[in-house]
Structures are given as structure tokens and as C-alpha cells.
Amino acid sequence: MLAGLKSAIRRSCAYMVKPWAPNIDKPKNGFDVTLRTQDVAEARRWIAALLEGGKVSMPFGEAFWSPGDGSLTDEFGIPWMVNATP
């Protein structure tokens, strides 16, 4: 699922011209995309897929509110939070 989405984003970005989106290369602020699942293994797979070419903000691991939680910025500069709900 995520691999197909990332491939589609790459194809779309190839058509994006700087004058259309002058701030495309700037860091994103004020939001993140959040994914939640009840399956910790699935959350780990999501983190691994999104992390290809990205940067860890908070390593995935257990937290007092979750058996698995982490955040990252993907290769496109989009901030993500991945959370496994108890």
C-alpha cells in the first residue's frame, strides 16, 4: 500500500514545476499525517516503508500511551506520526 503511494507521489512530483509550488522544498510546519493501527507489527512496517529516504524525529517504541509510537519526516518532507493503539 505505502510503496504504491510513494511511487505515485514520485511520479506526481516529477511534473511539479517550481513556479507552481515555490515553497515545495521548504520544511512543512503545523501539521503531520497520523496513522493508527491496533497491530504493532503493522505500525513497524509503516514506519520502515515511510522512513526510506526520510529522517526519524522520534524512534518507534513503546510509550506510556501506546505499545508502539514514533514519528518521522519522509523523503518528500511530509511529517508523519505512527501510533499503535492499545
Secondary structure, DSSP 8 states (H G I E B T S, - for coil): -HHHHHHHHHHHHHH--GGG-TTTTS---S--EEEEES-HHHHHHHHHHHHTT-EEEEEEEEETTEEEEEEEE-TTS-EEEEEE--
